[in-house]
């Protein structure tokens, strides 16, 4: 027990995300795979326009606690925005399924965790794979803010231009956030429309989720509708389900969060299930 206590001070849990980023700039556009020791695996799915680095620190923390962790790169990401052109949300789902199958060959139990649309992919994966040990849905939209208006506007604008720039709120969208540093700052509007289709499809499939499920959302999320966490909690069929609110954090909070209890809550959920 003393040994574990001493090791905890060396844990990534106590690392500063900004300092880690400076040390790891060379791998921010790379997938990762951390072999574990407890026979259990976790598939981590990053969000739209981002990279696996978004969930890498969480992955390292879970790996420190024995889990084999895989963070694949979704098609069109980690390069240049142009590479998102022509990519369908079904491509991302197929890649997530392949990554799950590969991880299952290594581990007796596999959990799936996703952030933002990575969470929507996890929901759809749940309907395809009935042997998932548990789900962790972070910043997962049930609906996007002003979704009907935003979708209609995007379809209209796409007739005149192909790309758009991201909007960040002044409080949580400062240029130094890891989320902002590693993600595309412009994007194909057609790709944004793919994410809307993905959100809609996962909304339709929520009742198919029966696994233990932990749902987390920032109280300051400027992208996801505020009641998304409640709607997902109500709609899933899981008997064992929990929800956690994260205060004063960006939409995809997991890469920048300094509230270490978020990592610990996720680990505790996995350990209980």
Backbone bond lengths (Angstrom), bond angles and torsions (degrees), N, CA, C in turn:
res aa  C-N    CA-C-N  psi(-1)  N-CA   C-N-CA  omega(-1)  CA-C   N-CA-C  phi
1 X - - - 1.464 - - 1.529 110.71 -
2 X 1.352 115.76 -40.53 1.465 120.40 178.69 1.525 109.86 -63.70
3 X 1.348 116.19 -40.28 1.456 121.01 179.83 1.524 110.78 -61.69
4 X 1.342 115.32 -43.29 1.463 119.52 179.63 1.532 110.61 -65.49
5 X 1.330 116.21 -35.60 1.470 120.13 179.63 1.528 110.51 -65.67
6 X 1.347 116.40 -41.82 1.463 121.03 179.20 1.529 110.32 -65.92
7 X 1.346 116.48 -42.74 1.453 120.64 -179.73 1.520 111.70 -63.23
8 X 1.327 116.15 -29.91 1.464 119.63 -177.03 1.518 111.86 -61.89
9 X 1.345 116.50 -27.61 1.455 119.36 -179.84 1.526 112.07 -75.06
10 X 1.334 116.28 -16.68 1.457 120.80 176.10 1.522 110.82 -93.71
11 X 1.309 116.31 -2.45 1.455 121.75 -174.11 1.519 111.83 -67.26
12 X 1.331 115.26 151.60 1.462 121.59 173.87 1.521 110.86 -61.84
13 X 1.312 116.27 -16.64 1.457 121.12 178.18 1.525 111.44 -56.16
14 X 1.324 116.31 -32.46 1.460 120.73 -176.29 1.531 112.48 -100.27
15 X 1.314 116.60 5.01 1.470 119.98 -178.63 1.528 110.65 -78.99
16 X 1.310 116.10 146.50 1.461 121.66 176.44 1.534 107.84 -81.35
17 X 1.340 118.60 122.78 1.474 120.92 -178.05 1.524 112.97 -56.03
18 X 1.335 117.31 -38.95 1.467 121.06 -178.64 1.519 111.66 -66.68
19 X 1.342 116.76 -40.90 1.462 119.92 179.01 1.527 110.85 -69.32
20 X 1.325 116.30 -39.43 1.464 120.12 176.68 1.516 110.71 -59.58
21 X 1.331 115.60 -42.76 1.462 120.49 -178.78 1.538 110.54 -59.93
22 X 1.336 117.19 -41.26 1.462 120.65 179.93 1.529 111.26 -63.18
23 X 1.336 116.03 -34.90 1.458 120.99 -179.76 1.519 111.90 -77.86
24 X 1.327 116.41 -26.55 1.468 120.80 -169.82 1.520 114.09 -114.30
25 X 1.314 117.70 21.27 1.465 120.56 -177.96 1.527 112.94 -55.67
26 X 1.308 115.86 -30.70 1.456 119.84 -177.70 1.510 114.61 -71.57
27 X 1.332 117.74 -11.30 1.468 119.89 -177.49 1.525 113.18 -120.84
28 X 1.342 117.15 11.37 1.467 118.66 -176.50 1.526 112.22 -68.39
29 X 1.322 117.16 -18.77 1.466 120.43 -179.82 1.529 111.62 -109.75
30 X 1.343 115.54 29.02 1.463 120.21 -177.28 1.538 111.01 -121.71
31 X 1.329 116.76 145.18 1.471 119.30 169.94 1.524 109.04 -71.43
32 X 1.320 117.88 170.41 1.462 119.96 178.44 1.516 110.98 -142.98
33 X 1.327 113.82 157.88 1.471 121.44 176.56 1.514 107.59 -148.38
34 X 1.342 116.48 118.35 1.459 121.84 -179.04 1.532 109.57 -115.13
35 X 1.336 118.60 107.59 1.472 120.93 178.19 1.526 111.22 -64.15
36 X 1.320 117.16 138.00 1.451 122.14 -177.93 1.507 113.31 -110.57
37 X 1.335 115.59 -168.09 1.464 120.80 -174.47 1.527 113.83 -128.53
38 X 1.334 118.08 -8.45 1.471 118.62 -173.07 1.527 114.19 -104.49
39 X 1.327 117.65 6.67 1.458 120.80 178.05 1.519 114.34 77.46
40 X 1.341 116.43 7.54 1.461 120.32 -179.55 1.529 109.40 -117.03
41 X 1.339 115.76 146.27 1.455 120.01 -177.93 1.519 112.25 -124.99
42 X 1.324 114.57 155.25 1.463 121.06 176.08 1.524 108.72 -131.47
43 X 1.319 115.86 124.05 1.458 121.85 173.60 1.520 108.01 -94.29
44 X 1.338 117.04 121.94 1.457 122.24 -179.48 1.532 108.97 -109.38
45 X 1.327 116.64 123.20 1.465 121.74 -176.04 1.526 109.42 -112.19
46 X 1.311 116.00 121.14 1.468 120.63 -177.15 1.533 111.57 -78.12
47 X 1.316 115.42 173.46 1.457 121.33 -177.31 1.515 113.50 -91.98
48 X 1.308 114.77 176.10 1.467 123.01 -178.00 1.531 111.49 -65.82
49 X 1.313 116.62 138.09 1.473 127.93 -178.35 1.522 113.38 66.83
50 X 1.324 118.47 2.77 1.458 121.69 -177.69 1.531 110.14 -102.95
51 X 1.323 116.45 -161.32 1.464 122.18 178.88 1.526 108.84 -139.35
52 X 1.335 117.95 169.09 1.461 119.84 176.77 1.522 113.97 -58.49
53 X 1.330 116.97 -20.57 1.466 119.07 179.01 1.529 111.10 -58.40
54 X 1.309 116.19 -25.06 1.461 122.18 178.37 1.530 111.67 -55.43
55 X 1.333 116.32 -34.53 1.469 120.86 -177.49 1.531 111.86 -114.64
56 X 1.324 117.03 9.68 1.465 120.69 -175.88 1.525 112.40 -65.07
57 X 1.328 117.27 -43.58 1.473 119.76 -178.36 1.523 110.35 -62.64
58 X 1.335 117.18 -40.90 1.465 120.27 174.47 1.527 109.74 -61.62
59 X 1.320 116.22 -42.21 1.462 120.04 179.66 1.519 112.66 -61.43
60 X 1.333 116.85 -40.63 1.462 120.45 178.94 1.533 110.60 -66.07
61 X 1.332 115.45 -38.12 1.466 119.58 178.85 1.526 110.78 -64.25
62 X 1.323 116.97 -46.00 1.465 120.38 179.09 1.524 111.14 -64.72
63 X 1.337 115.98 -36.13 1.455 120.12 178.21 1.519 111.13 -66.60
64 X 1.324 117.20 -37.76 1.466 121.17 175.86 1.523 111.13 -59.13
65 X 1.319 115.75 -24.62 1.463 121.02 179.95 1.527 112.65 -101.10
66 X 1.337 116.10 19.36 1.458 120.50 168.82 1.509 116.84 104.44
67 X 1.321 118.87 -10.19 1.461 121.24 -173.78 1.534 112.10 -84.76
68 X 1.324 115.68 142.12 1.455 121.17 167.67 1.522 106.85 -80.61
69 X 1.327 116.85 127.27 1.469 120.21 -172.78 1.522 110.23 -126.12
70 X 1.326 115.09 132.35 1.453 121.67 179.31 1.523 109.93 -121.09
71 X 1.333 116.21 131.13 1.465 121.44 176.88 1.518 109.96 -126.95
72 X 1.325 118.03 89.10 1.467 120.86 -178.42 1.526 112.17 -74.72
73 X 1.320 116.15 160.84 1.462 122.85 175.23 1.527 108.80 -97.74
74 X 1.321 117.35 121.78 1.454 121.22 177.77 1.526 110.17 -73.17
75 X 1.306 115.12 146.93 1.463 121.62 -175.97 1.533 112.51 -54.98
76 X 1.320 115.88 136.81 1.455 121.47 177.72 1.514 114.61 88.17
77 X 1.316 117.28 -5.66 1.463 122.15 -175.72 1.529 111.44 -103.13
78 X 1.342 115.52 163.04 1.460 121.31 174.07 1.517 114.16 74.32
79 X 1.313 118.07 12.19 1.471 121.29 -179.33 1.529 108.46 -129.94
80 X 1.335 115.99 -100.77 1.465 121.96 176.60 1.522 108.26 -134.17
81 X 1.346 117.80 151.49 1.467 120.83 -176.64 1.521 114.28 -54.18
82 X 1.306 117.80 -31.61 1.462 121.14 -178.58 1.526 111.95 -56.91
83 X 1.349 116.08 -29.10 1.457 119.70 -177.30 1.535 113.47 -72.98
84 X 1.331 116.30 -7.21 1.467 119.76 172.91 1.524 111.93 -81.07
85 X 1.314 116.22 -14.77 1.459 119.67 -179.24 1.533 110.08 -63.43
86 X 1.309 115.56 132.41 1.459 120.52 177.64 1.519 115.13 81.19
87 X 1.343 118.01 -4.89 1.466 121.00 179.44 1.531 109.43 -84.65
88 X 1.315 116.98 131.17 1.461 123.02 -179.49 1.525 110.45 -100.39
89 X 1.327 115.64 155.18 1.468 117.98 178.54 1.516 111.14 -63.78
90 X 1.329 117.13 -26.27 1.472 120.55 177.70 1.532 111.07 -66.76
91 X 1.345 116.64 -27.64 1.468 119.69 175.06 1.527 109.90 -64.65
92 X 1.325 116.51 -42.89 1.472 120.82 179.31 1.531 110.79 -64.47
93 X 1.324 116.08 -38.44 1.466 119.58 179.19 1.530 110.58 -65.97
94 X 1.331 116.31 -42.39 1.463 119.95 178.63 1.524 111.20 -62.51
95 X 1.328 116.86 -40.01 1.466 120.45 178.59 1.525 111.42 -66.71
96 X 1.328 116.59 -38.55 1.469 120.77 178.19 1.519 110.26 -64.68
97 X 1.323 115.96 -39.47 1.460 120.11 179.33 1.526 110.97 -66.22
98 X 1.310 116.93 -41.28 1.474 120.64 178.07 1.527 111.13 -63.62
99 X 1.344 116.17 -40.22 1.467 120.26 179.11 1.527 110.68 -65.90
100 X 1.334 116.73 -38.33 1.460 120.89 177.19 1.529 110.23 -63.11
101 X 1.325 116.41 -46.65 1.467 120.64 -179.00 1.530 111.07 -60.56
102 X 1.326 116.46 -40.82 1.465 120.44 179.76 1.524 111.03 -65.21
103 X 1.325 116.22 -41.19 1.466 120.33 -179.30 1.525 110.91 -68.76
104 X 1.318 115.83 -34.74 1.464 119.51 -179.99 1.527 112.69 -66.31
105 X 1.322 116.71 -24.47 1.461 119.96 176.63 1.525 111.44 -69.30
106 X 1.335 115.73 -21.62 1.466 120.64 179.83 1.514 112.94 -94.76
107 X 1.335 116.85 -29.11 1.466 120.90 -167.62 1.522 112.17 -126.40
108 X 1.310 115.70 146.13 1.457 121.00 178.04 1.522 112.76 -72.34
109 X 1.319 116.27 -33.23 1.461 122.28 178.41 1.522 108.85 -127.37
110 X 1.328 116.69 137.93 1.460 120.64 178.92 1.526 109.66 -131.23
111 X 1.318 115.40 127.35 1.466 122.92 174.65 1.526 108.40 -102.13
112 X 1.311 116.48 156.92 1.460 120.84 178.02 1.521 108.70 -126.84
113 X 1.339 115.90 129.13 1.458 121.46 177.55 1.518 108.44 -130.17
114 X 1.333 116.46 136.76 1.451 120.11 179.59 1.508 111.08 -139.43
115 X 1.331 115.77 150.96 1.455 120.16 176.49 1.516 109.68 -115.58
116 X 1.326 116.96 138.22 1.459 123.65 -177.94 1.537 108.95 58.37
117 X 1.339 118.58 -127.05 1.468 117.93 -178.97 1.524 111.70 -68.95
118 X 1.345 116.46 -13.92 1.462 119.37 170.69 1.515 110.65 -62.26
119 X 1.348 116.38 -32.41 1.459 121.04 175.18 1.515 111.64 -69.76
120 X 1.333 117.00 -38.02 1.464 120.14 176.74 1.525 110.80 -64.15
121 X 1.322 116.31 -38.52 1.463 120.32 175.88 1.527 110.60 -64.48
122 X 1.325 116.91 -38.16 1.466 120.78 177.77 1.524 110.95 -62.69
123 X 1.328 116.68 -39.55 1.473 120.90 177.56 1.525 110.20 -60.61
124 X 1.326 117.15 -47.04 1.465 120.47 -179.37 1.521 111.49 -68.12
125 X 1.318 116.32 -34.05 1.463 120.33 176.74 1.524 110.27 -63.73
126 X 1.333 115.70 -35.08 1.462 120.51 178.02 1.521 111.70 -59.08
127 X 1.324 117.10 -37.73 1.460 120.50 178.77 1.510 113.48 -70.28
128 X 1.329 116.68 -21.84 1.463 121.47 -178.10 1.523 112.62 -95.68
129 X 1.340 115.81 -28.87 1.459 120.97 -175.32 1.528 109.76 -121.63
130 X 1.301 116.12 103.48 1.468 119.60 -176.56 1.524 113.20 -83.66
131 X 1.328 116.75 4.20 1.473 120.26 179.38 1.521 111.97 -107.95
132 X 1.330 117.96 19.51 1.460 120.48 174.38 1.527 108.70 -72.09
133 X 1.327 116.34 131.98 1.467 120.42 -175.72 1.519 112.42 -73.41
134 X 1.338 117.86 -28.89 1.454 121.55 -179.32 1.514 110.66 179.42
135 X 1.326 116.04 159.43 1.464 122.00 -179.50 1.524 110.66 -119.46
136 X 1.330 115.66 143.28 1.462 121.75 170.07 1.525 106.41 -123.98
137 X 1.327 116.07 115.57 1.463 121.88 -177.03 1.524 108.80 -109.55
138 X 1.329 116.78 113.16 1.463 121.83 -177.00 1.523 109.59 -113.01
139 X 1.319 116.46 127.30 1.475 121.33 176.94 1.526 111.38 53.35
140 X 1.308 115.90 35.42 1.466 121.40 -175.29 1.521 110.67 -87.17
141 X 1.319 118.60 121.58 1.461 119.36 -178.54 1.520 113.51 -76.64
142 X 1.334 115.24 127.65 1.463 120.05 163.08 1.525 106.83 -80.54
143 X 1.316 113.92 -45.03 1.464 121.99 168.18 1.520 108.19 -139.74
144 X 1.308 115.37 150.14 1.454 120.66 173.07 1.520 108.85 -84.39
145 X 1.317 116.37 156.48 1.459 119.18 177.95 1.536 109.66 -62.48
146 X 1.319 115.85 133.06 1.471 121.99 179.09 1.530 111.33 54.17
147 X 1.319 116.54 37.43 1.465 121.15 -171.37 1.535 114.26 -54.42
148 X 1.341 120.31 -50.19 1.473 118.83 -178.05 1.527 112.61 -59.34
149 X 1.336 116.27 -41.68 1.461 120.86 -179.28 1.522 110.80 -68.49
150 X 1.329 116.33 -43.72 1.458 121.09 -178.06 1.528 110.63 -64.29
151 X 1.328 116.72 -42.99 1.468 120.38 179.95 1.523 110.64 -64.56
152 X 1.328 116.31 -46.09 1.466 120.37 179.62 1.525 110.95 -61.08
153 X 1.336 116.42 -41.73 1.457 120.95 -179.62 1.532 110.38 -66.28
154 X 1.336 116.75 -42.10 1.464 120.66 -179.86 1.524 111.00 -62.47
155 X 1.328 116.71 -41.00 1.465 119.97 178.60 1.525 111.04 -64.65
156 X 1.318 116.36 -38.98 1.454 120.13 179.97 1.531 110.93 -68.03
157 X 1.345 115.93 -46.66 1.458 120.88 -177.78 1.529 111.34 -65.30
158 X 1.344 116.74 -32.71 1.467 120.25 -177.41 1.525 112.79 -62.67
159 X 1.319 117.52 -15.31 1.465 120.75 176.94 1.529 111.58 -74.16
160 X 1.338 115.83 -21.18 1.462 119.94 -173.82 1.532 113.45 -112.67
161 X 1.328 117.23 -25.75 1.466 119.72 178.22 1.516 109.90 -147.42
162 X 1.335 114.78 157.38 1.467 120.36 -174.62 1.521 112.99 -96.78
163 X 1.345 116.99 -25.50 1.457 120.01 -172.52 1.522 112.14 -124.41
164 X 1.326 114.55 156.84 1.459 120.77 176.02 1.522 108.95 -139.20
165 X 1.335 116.63 162.37 1.458 121.71 176.78 1.522 110.17 -101.69
166 X 1.322 115.03 152.45 1.461 120.24 179.02 1.526 111.31 -77.04
167 X 1.329 114.09 153.31 1.460 121.02 174.04 1.520 108.48 -111.87
168 X 1.329 116.68 136.29 1.458 121.77 176.79 1.532 109.44 -125.91
169 X 1.324 117.39 136.05 1.467 119.50 174.62 1.518 109.37 -67.88
170 X 1.319 119.16 147.77 1.474 121.52 -175.34 1.518 114.71 -63.53
171 X 1.342 117.84 -27.63 1.466 120.34 -176.12 1.514 112.60 -79.70
172 X 1.334 116.19 -46.07 1.465 119.35 -172.64 1.517 113.23 -110.71
173 X 1.329 116.70 2.13 1.452 118.28 -177.38 1.516 113.48 -111.77
174 X 1.334 117.58 28.83 1.458 120.30 -178.95 1.528 110.02 -61.63
175 X 1.337 114.89 152.64 1.461 121.02 -172.21 1.522 113.59 -63.80
176 X 1.325 118.06 -15.99 1.461 120.84 -177.15 1.528 113.63 -89.28
177 X 1.326 118.76 -4.03 1.465 119.01 178.69 1.520 109.80 -66.11
178 X 1.328 116.18 142.17 1.463 120.98 -179.60 1.521 109.99 -58.97
179 X 1.324 116.10 -42.65 1.461 121.02 -179.22 1.519 110.75 -53.76
180 X 1.314 116.15 -42.66 1.465 120.25 -177.44 1.525 112.00 -75.69
181 X 1.331 116.82 -35.84 1.455 120.63 -177.98 1.522 112.68 -66.96
182 X 1.320 117.58 -32.99 1.473 120.05 -173.16 1.522 113.80 -97.90
183 X 1.328 117.94 -9.15 1.467 119.34 -173.81 1.525 112.06 -103.50
184 X 1.327 115.73 161.17 1.458 120.60 174.41 1.522 109.14 -64.51
185 X 1.322 116.34 139.15 1.459 120.33 177.73 1.526 112.79 -98.86
186 X 1.325 115.99 -11.82 1.457 121.38 167.55 1.520 107.14 -125.40
187 X 1.311 116.80 158.06 1.459 119.67 -175.35 1.532 110.18 -152.16
188 X 1.336 116.66 151.85 1.458 119.82 174.13 1.537 109.68 -68.74
189 X 1.299 116.41 130.60 1.465 119.86 -179.86 1.529 110.37 -61.59
190 X 1.316 116.36 -33.84 1.470 119.91 178.03 1.534 111.00 -61.81
191 X 1.334 116.98 -33.53 1.456 120.50 178.56 1.528 110.60 -70.86
192 X 1.343 115.97 -37.86 1.468 119.21 175.50 1.523 110.27 -60.58
193 X 1.324 117.16 -39.21 1.463 120.82 178.21 1.531 111.20 -64.89
194 X 1.330 116.48 -31.77 1.468 119.94 175.20 1.529 110.35 -63.49
195 X 1.326 116.76 -39.40 1.468 118.80 179.67 1.526 110.88 -66.97
196 X 1.327 117.63 -35.32 1.462 120.29 177.03 1.528 110.23 -62.87
197 X 1.333 116.06 -40.87 1.469 119.89 177.76 1.531 110.66 -64.56
198 X 1.325 115.79 -39.24 1.467 120.68 178.53 1.530 111.19 -63.17
199 X 1.318 116.62 -45.46 1.466 120.62 178.74 1.522 110.55 -60.73
200 X 1.315 116.51 -44.02 1.464 120.41 180.00 1.532 111.80 -62.89
201 X 1.336 116.21 -42.52 1.461 119.43 -179.45 1.532 111.03 -66.97
202 X 1.323 117.76 -41.33 1.470 119.83 179.83 1.524 110.52 -67.25
203 X 1.322 116.76 -32.35 1.474 121.14 176.58 1.526 109.84 -61.28
204 X 1.312 116.38 -40.43 1.457 121.58 -179.84 1.527 112.21 -68.56
205 X 1.321 116.66 -24.58 1.465 121.18 -171.85 1.529 114.14 -102.76
206 X 1.297 117.99 5.99 1.468 120.25 -174.18 1.526 113.00 -58.50
207 X 1.310 117.18 -35.68 1.469 119.96 -178.05 1.521 112.28 -63.98
208 X 1.327 117.33 -17.77 1.466 120.90 179.70 1.521 112.24 -78.22
209 X 1.320 116.53 -10.30 1.475 120.30 179.03 1.528 108.92 -79.12
210 X 1.313 116.63 115.58 1.473 121.63 -179.99 1.522 112.27 -119.45
211 X 1.336 117.33 -11.35 1.462 121.48 -178.01 1.527 110.97 -70.53
212 X 1.324 117.83 160.51 1.466 120.25 167.90 1.523 109.16 -53.40
213 X 1.321 116.76 138.93 1.462 119.24 -171.45 1.526 110.73 -141.97
214 X 1.334 115.77 131.55 1.459 123.05 173.34 1.524 107.71 -112.47
215 X 1.338 117.01 125.69 1.466 122.19 -177.71 1.522 108.40 -116.39
216 X 1.338 116.81 129.77 1.460 121.43 -177.66 1.523 109.37 -130.96
217 X 1.330 115.90 139.22 1.464 120.31 179.05 1.521 110.11 -150.86
218 X 1.328 115.77 143.42 1.461 120.85 176.28 1.521 110.31 -75.01
219 X 1.310 115.60 140.45 1.468 119.90 176.10 1.523 111.03 -72.23
220 X 1.327 117.61 -11.42 1.461 121.80 -179.12 1.528 112.06 -112.88
221 X 1.311 116.83 18.89 1.464 121.46 -178.68 1.526 110.18 -60.74
222 X 1.346 116.60 122.07 1.468 119.86 -177.84 1.526 112.38 -96.85
223 X 1.332 117.60 0.18 1.460 121.95 -178.64 1.526 111.95 -109.39
224 X 1.320 115.97 -43.02 1.460 121.70 -176.61 1.526 110.32 -91.40
225 X 1.327 115.59 137.51 1.461 118.80 177.54 1.523 109.87 -59.34
226 X 1.320 116.05 141.78 1.452 122.35 -170.58 1.518 113.38 -57.17
227 X 1.332 117.71 -34.84 1.465 120.00 -176.24 1.525 112.87 -89.60
228 X 1.332 118.13 11.27 1.466 120.64 -178.88 1.523 111.84 -57.35
229 X 1.325 116.65 -44.00 1.461 119.93 -178.45 1.528 111.32 -61.41
230 X 1.338 115.95 -39.88 1.459 120.12 179.53 1.521 111.21 -69.01
231 X 1.330 116.75 -41.32 1.462 120.93 -179.19 1.522 111.40 -64.41
232 X 1.329 115.80 -44.74 1.462 119.22 178.60 1.521 110.21 -62.96
233 X 1.318 116.16 -43.07 1.471 121.04 179.39 1.530 111.15 -58.43
234 X 1.327 116.17 -41.20 1.463 120.80 -179.00 1.526 112.88 -72.57
235 X 1.341 116.89 -37.13 1.461 121.04 -170.17 1.524 114.54 -83.33
236 X 1.332 117.81 -28.89 1.463 118.60 -179.30 1.521 110.60 -69.90
237 X 1.327 116.04 154.77 1.467 121.01 -177.48 1.523 113.32 -94.72
238 X 1.315 116.78 3.74 1.466 121.21 -178.64 1.523 111.15 -61.13
239 X 1.314 116.24 135.19 1.463 121.09 174.26 1.533 109.14 -78.21
240 X 1.315 114.92 -41.50 1.462 121.26 179.33 1.521 108.48 -96.44
241 X 1.320 117.39 103.46 1.464 120.61 -179.17 1.525 110.11 -144.64
242 X 1.326 115.20 145.49 1.460 122.01 -178.38 1.522 109.25 -136.01
243 X 1.327 116.57 155.84 1.460 120.43 175.49 1.522 109.21 -134.67
244 X 1.315 115.73 143.99 1.454 122.11 -179.90 1.529 108.89 -136.01
245 X 1.335 115.65 134.50 1.458 120.88 174.67 1.526 108.82 -98.55
246 X 1.317 116.12 139.54 1.455 122.32 177.65 1.523 107.25 -111.60
247 X 1.313 116.79 123.77 1.466 120.57 -175.20 1.521 112.42 -87.89
248 X 1.328 114.71 144.33 1.462 123.40 174.28 1.524 112.59 45.43
249 X 1.305 114.91 63.50 1.458 119.88 179.77 1.525 109.24 -140.55
250 X 1.323 115.06 156.66 1.455 121.24 177.71 1.527 109.74 -68.10
251 X 1.331 116.14 164.37 1.471 121.92 179.88 1.528 111.72 -47.62
252 X 1.330 117.21 -64.45 1.466 119.87 176.45 1.531 108.00 -90.55
253 X 1.304 115.35 80.80 1.466 122.88 -168.03 1.520 114.46 -73.75
254 X 1.324 118.70 -17.38 1.458 120.41 -164.90 1.525 113.81 -66.10
255 X 1.342 118.44 -28.18 1.467 119.23 -178.48 1.525 112.90 -83.54
256 X 1.321 117.29 -22.97 1.465 120.95 -176.04 1.525 113.96 -108.21
257 X 1.310 116.85 -11.97 1.462 120.97 -171.31 1.522 111.60 -61.21
258 X 1.315 115.78 137.34 1.463 121.75 173.78 1.523 110.77 -113.43
259 X 1.341 115.96 0.23 1.469 120.29 172.75 1.518 106.83 -81.12
260 X 1.331 115.91 91.09 1.456 119.61 -171.95 1.519 113.51 -60.42
261 X 1.325 117.38 -17.75 1.460 118.97 -179.44 1.523 111.15 -61.88
262 X 1.339 118.10 -21.38 1.464 121.13 178.20 1.524 109.31 -63.06
263 X 1.331 116.92 -48.70 1.461 120.53 177.18 1.526 110.31 -61.61
264 X 1.321 115.65 -43.64 1.466 119.97 -177.90 1.519 111.13 -66.58
265 X 1.337 117.96 -37.57 1.463 121.22 176.98 1.527 110.73 -61.76
266 X 1.322 115.81 -40.85 1.466 119.67 179.65 1.527 110.32 -66.49
267 X 1.337 117.03 -45.30 1.467 120.37 178.45 1.528 110.65 -61.64
268 X 1.325 117.55 -44.48 1.462 120.65 179.71 1.517 111.30 -60.89
269 X 1.324 116.71 -39.12 1.461 120.70 177.00 1.524 111.47 -61.64
270 X 1.322 116.85 -45.50 1.453 120.09 178.97 1.525 111.29 -63.49
271 X 1.323 116.20 -40.99 1.459 120.31 -178.05 1.525 111.34 -66.95
272 X 1.313 117.16 -34.95 1.470 120.57 179.19 1.508 113.34 -73.39
273 X 1.331 115.92 -23.71 1.467 119.98 -174.43 1.513 112.68 -117.25
